Amino acid sequence: MAEEIRKNALCLRTCILYEFLDKKPVFDAYKSLCTQLGESAIDYTEFEFWYMRFSQGTFDLEHERRFDSKSLSLMTLPVKILEKIVGKSELKEHLILRNVCKKFRKIVVNADPRFKIISIKATASKIEFELDNDYQLEYKNINSALSDLIVILSNPKIRLESLEIRDIDQKYMKMFWKKLGTLKLKLHVESVLIEYENTMEEANILKYLKPGILKTIILERRVAHKDIPVNSDEITEGMNRIIETEQYKKVKMLYVRPNCGQVTFPVKAFMKCSQLTINFHTLTSTQLANAVLVSSIHSGASNSKLNFQPFLKSTELQLLRFKTQRDTKMETVKDNLLVIGGKDVRNCPNSIRFPIKKSKNFFELQINGLEIRIERK
């Protein structure tokens, strides 16, 4: 139906009249029409011409524009002038200008992006795109938001230092992936932050990123869900999907921010990771060291046991880092580590080595203030 309307000038003008009679501002009316019939349905200048005729009380839908006297317009300006207009405009204006005509659209599509970070949120109440942690675009309509997002991401010159998938409401998830699927090229992104729920469906974003360009993946459990029980099996399935992607196989480090009680951290979900950094805010480095090297410990007042020792049985693990916000010095735990089989490292007072059974290799443990580092050597 939409295709038939686009091909019939009279039907198209009737739709413009309908938008006018709905008393919408001219550009809102144009966006509404494009949402229904597609962005290529009509140029903004053509739409505006008919809208303004209707606003003057002229409703002749069969009027022939070729009989009108010629007048100067913005489109008669040289391309270099139009490029300067685009260069002086903000992103929000770019999204408007690209709909003015094909001439402007070509300039906007090839304009140099002036941002390096995009953060995306799509909650039940609104959709937000934040650029460089400063400039924001807000929407109420998901279709308008996704259309503009694709315009932004389709720029062949875009080079992102970071893409942040902060919060995607489940009811928008399928629409989000479907729209990203229209991109002709994979995105040039160096680091991606993914806020996830138990199913980790948000990690689907990885398949739209260029393998080899992506250097780091940051997985952060949504803070709003920190009191919701962790489903270890679902997270394990999600991690298995991530590990199978070409994007993951070429990253330098996977960062995890569990935002859950440390005793509920799903260790088994990350057993196949080779380079891993985990952030725990409530544990000291001492507790973390014990949790990795001793079979289990009691964490604070909790009766639950914390056990990270399975990591050291992983055949994939090359580097494991735990980060905390509670400083610890090696001297406070060194004796305990020596008792359970650790070996001193000459001239390295902050290091302890642990032999790997049936192997010539060993794990070297270092504690430096807010970080414990375990590396296979």
Buried (B, 14 or more C-beta within 10 A) or exposed (E): EEEEBBEEEEBBBEBBBEBBEEEBEBBEBBBBBBBBBBBEBBBBBBBBBBBEBBEEEEEEBEEEEEEEEEEEEBEEEEEEEBBEBBEEBEBEEBBBBBBBBEBBBEBBBEBEBEBEBBBBBBEEEEBBBBBEEEEEBEBEEBBBBBBBBBBBBBBEEBBBBBBBBBBBBEEBBEBBBEBBEEEEEBBBBBBBBBBBBBBBBBBBBBBBBBBEBBBBBBBBBBEEBEEEEBBBEBBBBBBEBBBEBEBBEEBEBBBBBBBBBBBEBBBEBBBBBBBBBBBBEEBBBBBBBBBBBBEEBEBEEEEEEBBBBEBBEBEBBEBBBBBBEBEBEBEEBBEBBEEEEBEEBEEEEBBBBBEBEEEEEBBBBBBBBBBBBBBBE
